[in-house]
Structures are given as structure tokens and as C-alpha cells.
Amino acid sequence: MLVEHLETINSSVAQFAADVHAGLDRPGQKELPSKYLYDSIGSTLFEAISLLPEYGLTRADERILRRHASDIAELLPSPLIVSELGSGSGKKTRCILEALCKREAISYYPIEISATALASCERELAGIDCISIVGIEREYVDGLREVANRRAPGAHLLILFLGSTIGNFDAGADQRFLQRIRDILLPGDSLLLGADLLKPLSQLIPAYDDPIGITAAFNLNLLARINRELDADFNLRQFEHVARFNEDTNSVEMHLRSKESQTVTIPRAELMVRFSHGETIWTESSHKYSESEISILAGASGFRCEAQWTDVEWCFAENLFIAV
Ligand code: AVI
């Protein structure tokens, strides 16, 4: 078991090194995959971001679920099993599971690549009556296949994909990902999808560039992680966090800008990278949807959008998709 665990760690470091090499050695815009923002320090910083007054997304998601849990439950068939992609702490999920448990016992399968996140989700939700929790420590699509294989004949599946993580996929990849999810489902199964909506730049930019610098730390931690895990020598003080809105893609982009021309070595990725003054590494995109775009996304990926609930304080939509 220990050997297996060490092999997993080694292969994930090798994958990280390969992705860092590919992203920083490419011609043109340097980039790093946003999934690497979430090591244990990054995940803790993201929890702090979700408490910031400037970042209303997580609270809006929670508010809609709290207000409309019973409306959502009424639209869902029975018997039902529930799976969640990236459950995080499980806090947001509590009210929807409680609403469903009022009518039947629920099996809940959170899917996470992090065993720590699964454990905290299980702790958070353990007190709900009539729920059995089976954590699946896998990538989303693989984990979902496993859940689908476990379902009893006649049971419907509800997938939760909350928090607008869908917005962090590259342009077009959101639709391809939803299509892969749809391929695993049966007609009549459902997907509850949280999506952040377009809003004025005066609200969007401070949400991704807060005045106390938590988002800057979240972004810079990616370079610190490369130093820690790949023995690199990034001087963090020579890079700065930048958040900007890309009007062509309707996305807030996070970048790390080099404050001077410099060279960085990353021994475990077998790489030496030159940065010119002002050059950036693109680390994340956060797409902001229009309400109609969400219905089009549903149709293009094999669903229909059955219902949509929005928040008045922070433009955010919870969308119930049904597999057709
Ligand atoms: C996880 N995801 C939905 C967040 C977002 O808003 O795109 C990640 C984040 N990046 C900076 N702040 C928050």
C-alpha cells in the first residue's frame, strides 16, 4: 500500500514536471494549467478567497442552493443517487442533500482527486439522516464511470457540479467536458451546474485582484509550488499577479508578470526559461456566462436546461440540466 502511494506521488510529480515543461517552453504565450493552483496551500488560499467581500461567487452559489433546495428536489425523479464532481468541503451540498433525504434515503458519491478533501467532506455531511457517503478518489470522468456502474437498475443519477468550476475550462473544453459527462448518463439523468454570469468589470476585477492580496498569493503560490516540488529558483518578488478581462472570450484571466528580464531554472523539469520584462505566464481563465449561453451549452452537450435559478446580489446561475 505504501509503495503504491509513493508510486502515485512520483507519477504525479512527473506529470507536473512534464506539464510545467510544456507550458513554459512553448513559443508565444507561456502558460500553466490552473489545476496546479490547488495544492494544500493553494486550496487553503482559495477557501480564504471565498470569504472575501469582493468575491461573491461562492456565497451566491450557497444562497441559491439554500433558497431553492426544495424546488430543485421537486423537479428530480426518484429513486435517485447523487454524485458530486469536486465536492470540496461539502458545505454547499448539505442543503440539497437534506432536501432530498426528506423523501428518500440517498447514496452520495463525492468524487475528488484529494483524499484530504474527501475526508473533510465526509466529516461535514456525516450528520445528515438517511445518507450513505461513498467517497471516490479519482479524476472526475473516471470516478463518474465508477458511480454509473454501481447504480441499481431503475435508479436515476443526479450529478452536482457547483461553484462555476466549469468556467475554468478552456474555450470549447466546457462543452466537450459536459459531452463526456452526458455519454456516461442515461436519458432522464440530471446535472445541477453552477455558473458565474457576466457582470460589470467594476465588480469582476476586484473579485480577482483583491486589495489584501489573497488572490495574488493564490496565484504566486503556483511558482512557489514549482520551487518546492521541482527544485526551481523562481524569485517570487520578481513576479506580480495580474487579473484582466478578455472581451473576446468573456473571461477573467489571471497572469503572473515578470517584473524584469530574468532566467529561471527548473531542474526537475529539465528546463531553463527566459522571461523578458513584462512577459506573463497565463495561469487561469474564469469564463463568465450569459444566461442564454448556458441553455445553448446544455443543448450542444446532449442536455436540455430544465430550470435556472439566479441570485440578485451576485449574478450567478444554478442550472438544472436533464439528459435527453
Ligand atoms: C474555482 N473557480 C471557480 C474560481 C473562479 O472564480 O474561477 C477560481 C478562482 N480563481 C481566482 N479566484 C478564484
Residues whose N, C-alpha, C, O or C-beta is under 5 A from the ligand:
A	BS01	AVI	I49 G163 S164 T165 A207 S286
